[in-house]
């Protein structure tokens, strides 16, 4: 059940902030938990204000500015010679980049 928060209803609890911090694997001091709870509440209040705007007759926008294909045309080009491509590699093995093993 949401807790009272002055004239508004609290939507984020300290427990939820602790849970999010645990999922993100970060430690928060008690003061940080309270501060984040307040900040998230203010953000949700702002979103609620945005939700109240009457958008009747306003077409949905997928982008703030019109975007037309921003990609270059795809045309075959010569590639770098293997020797030049590997010239700055810190480690090379059998004509390939050698990178540390990641587990």
C-alpha positions in Angstrom: 0.0 0.0 0.0 1.5 3.4 -0.9 2.6 5.6 2.0 1.4 9.1 2.5 3.8 11.8 1.2 2.4 15.2 2.0 -0.3 16.1 -0.4 0.7 13.4 -2.9 0.9 9.6 -2.7 4.3 8.0 -2.5 4.8 5.6 -5.4 8.4 4.5 -4.7 9.4 2.9 -1.3 12.8 2.6 0.2 12.3 -1.2 -0.1 12.0 -0.8 -3.8 15.1 1.4 -4.0 17.0 -1.3 -2.0 15.7 -4.0 -4.3 16.8 -2.0 -7.4 20.2 -1.3 -5.8 20.6 -5.1 -5.1 19.8 -5.9 -8.7 22.4 -3.3 -9.9 24.8 -4.7 -7.3 25.4 -1.3 -5.7 25.6 -0.4 -2.1 23.7 2.7 -0.9 24.0 4.5 2.4 20.7 5.2 4.3 20.8 8.8 3.3 21.3 7.8 -0.4 18.3 5.5 -0.2 16.1 8.3 1.1 17.4 10.8 -1.4 16.9 8.4 -4.3 13.4 7.6 -3.1 12.5 11.3 -3.1 14.1 11.9 -6.5 12.3 9.0 -8.1 9.0 10.2 -6.5 9.6 13.7 -8.1 10.3 12.1 -11.5 7.1 10.1 -11.3 5.1 13.2 -10.3 6.5 14.9 -13.4 5.5 12.0 -15.6 2.1 12.2 -14.1 1.9 15.9 -15.1 2.9 15.0 -18.6 0.2 12.3 -18.7 -2.4 15.0 -18.0 -1.6 17.0 -21.2 -4.5 16.9 -23.7 -3.0 15.5 -26.9 -6.3 15.2 -28.8 -5.6 15.8 -32.5 -1.8 15.7 -32.1 -0.3 13.0 -34.3 2.2 10.6 -32.6 5.8 11.4 -33.2 8.4 8.7 -33.3 11.3 11.2 -33.5 11.5 14.8 -32.4 13.0 15.7 -35.8 12.3 14.0 -39.1 14.9 11.4 -39.8 15.4 10.2 -43.3 17.8 7.2 -43.9 20.9 8.3 -42.2 23.0 5.4 -43.4 25.5 5.5 -46.2 24.8 3.5 -49.3 26.1 0.0 -49.1 28.6 -0.5 -51.9 31.4 -3.0 -52.0 34.9 -1.5 -51.4 38.4 -2.8 -51.0 39.3 -3.9 -47.6 42.5 -3.3 -45.7 45.3 -5.7 -46.5 45.5 -8.2 -43.6 49.1 -7.1 -42.8 48.1 -3.5 -42.4 45.0 -4.3 -40.4 47.0 -6.3 -37.9 50.0 -3.9 -37.8 48.9 -2.1 -34.6 47.5 -5.2 -32.8 49.2 -5.8 -29.5 49.0 -9.6 -30.1 48.6 -11.6 -33.3 48.4 -15.3 -33.7 48.2 -17.1 -37.1 47.1 -13.9 -38.9 44.3 -13.1 -36.4 43.9 -10.7 -33.6 44.7 -12.4 -30.3 42.6 -11.2 -27.3 42.5 -12.4 -23.7 40.1 -15.2 -22.9 36.9 -13.9 -21.3 34.9 -16.3 -19.2 
